[in-house]
Amino acid sequence: MRHLIVPSVDTQHWFNIVKSNNWVELGIGILTMDDGMKAIPLNSNAPDNTATIWQKHSFRVIPRDAKSLNHWTDLIDRTLYHALEDFWPKSHEVIGDVLIVKLEDQVIQHKEQIGAAMLKHMPNIRLICADNGVEGKFRVRSLEPIVSRDASVSTLTKIREHGQEILVDPTKSYFSARLSTERNRTLVAAKSLANELGRTITVCDPYAGVGPALAGLLTEPDLIDAAFVGDLNPLAVDLLKQNVSRFVRKQNSELELEIRCQDARKWQHDENNNNRMDLLLVNLPHETINHLTDLLPLMRRNNLSLIRGWAIIDKGDLAAVSRKLEQLFADHGAEDHRLSCEEIKGFSATKSYIRIESWQTFGKSV
Ligand SMILES: C[S@@+](CC[C@H](N)C(=O)[O-])C[C@H]1O[C@@H](n2cnc3c(N)ncnc32)[C@H](O)[C@@H]1O
């Protein structure tokens, strides 16, 4: 990095000139040289060494590593940083090469500077977006692109999970990178079910979104023989189809596959789907418990089966929810029922996010 070399006593004077012209390399400090001279880091906008403005001062190229900065906020103008110290975003979410950040009102007017600093500090990020919450009946993200590395403001990106590439667009379909541990556990539980049954299994993921849970399941050799998957959001189903077709291409064995854009509660209206599923995923956290009644007819009878679901419930309601589910499953003929309802994270001051895992044998048709 090119530096302007100035006598120590003149540092402030030259720093002011460089900074007021936007020639200073932000976030990289002024260096003191062995001979006591100061080296001011210049960015690529600064005029070349022969320009008259420099008044014959010398220059040195000194290697400096922007990555050695501890945090992207080190790249924010120091005066501005200290003036708004409490309001700079403390966390962000990365989905593929898109970074999503919530901005407090106090710093929103500096969003371009925030975006530029983040982009500079995180070389794998292509696009920085402000998070404006969720919108619409499918609760997709409302994202405002702030700054892009390559001029594209497309929020379509790819993530990697289970060694698979998954196409994701958070403005078109719900996706949470944070649930990858749950998806891993689903795969482990599915293998355990197949193991206990001594055969391949049929899976139903009717709230599949872009299909992240299927990345592991459909690419695992000799695990799944048929998959019934879908989502009510047509934009999610577009991406789901692309993702699933890539997952199954890697499978050698024949797999029966059905992808539908429909309300999950309607799968039961096609008789062929009933009494078929060994494994059911129910991931519509605000509605999971209400929808279960319409999903149970899909489960295979007289066989061990597994349902994994995720729900948002009132804090303190865990025992009541558990009892309600015990009763619901019993009413649908579940025998040898092993149910676990476990809080996996807080959701808000009043709500919890829970995992429901239910192993049973449905003994009679309902
Ligand atoms: C919490 S997301 C889960 C998505 C996906 N399983 C994942 O883990 O990323 C819930 C999904 O259910 C879809 N959805 C909402 N209502 C639905 C319904 N009645 N039937 C089927 N899908 C529905 C939404 O579009 C969304 O993609």
The ligand as a MOL file (V3000), in Angstrom:
LIG
                    3D

  0  0  0     0  0            999 V3000
M  V30 BEGIN CTAB
M  V30 COUNTS 27 29 0 0 0
M  V30 BEGIN ATOM
M  V30 1 C -40.4340 -22.0330 8.2340 0
M  V30 2 S -40.4560 -22.2630 6.5130 0 CHG=1
M  V30 3 C -39.5750 -23.7640 6.3800 0
M  V30 4 C -38.9120 -23.9290 5.0580 0
M  V30 5 C -37.9320 -25.0790 4.9750 0
M  V30 6 N -38.4690 -26.2990 5.4820 0
M  V30 7 C -36.6350 -24.7280 5.6690 0
M  V30 8 O -36.3140 -25.3510 6.6870 0
M  V30 9 O -35.9360 -23.8130 5.2070 0 CHG=-1
M  V30 10 C -42.1230 -22.6830 6.2070 0
M  V30 11 C -42.4380 -22.9030 4.7460 0
M  V30 12 O -43.8120 -23.3270 4.6390 0
M  V30 13 C -44.4040 -22.6840 3.5240 0
M  V30 14 N -45.8740 -22.6750 3.7920 0
M  V30 15 C -46.6040 -21.7780 4.4680 0
M  V30 16 N -47.8670 -22.1990 4.5730 0
M  V30 17 C -47.9370 -23.3990 3.9690 0
M  V30 18 C -48.9550 -24.3460 3.7680 0
M  V30 19 N -50.1980 -24.1440 4.2340 0
M  V30 20 N -48.6630 -25.4730 3.0950 0
M  V30 21 C -47.4120 -25.7110 2.6130 0
M  V30 22 N -46.3990 -24.8290 2.7650 0
M  V30 23 C -46.6550 -23.7050 3.4510 0
M  V30 24 C -43.7450 -21.3370 3.4430 0
M  V30 25 O -43.8060 -20.8260 2.1460 0
M  V30 26 C -42.3030 -21.6710 3.8760 0
M  V30 27 O -41.4970 -21.9750 2.7760 0
M  V30 END ATOM
M  V30 BEGIN BOND
M  V30 1 1 1 2
M  V30 2 1 2 3
M  V30 3 1 2 10
M  V30 4 1 3 4
M  V30 5 1 4 5
M  V30 6 1 5 6
M  V30 7 1 5 7
M  V30 8 2 7 8
M  V30 9 1 7 9
M  V30 10 1 10 11
M  V30 11 1 11 12
M  V30 12 1 11 26
M  V30 13 1 12 13
M  V30 14 1 13 14
M  V30 15 1 13 24
M  V30 16 1 14 15
M  V30 17 1 14 23
M  V30 18 2 15 16
M  V30 19 1 16 17
M  V30 20 1 17 18
M  V30 21 2 17 23
M  V30 22 1 18 19
M  V30 23 2 18 20
M  V30 24 1 20 21
M  V30 25 2 21 22
M  V30 26 1 22 23
M  V30 27 1 24 25
M  V30 28 1 24 26
M  V30 29 1 26 27
M  V30 END BOND
M  V30 END CTAB
M  END
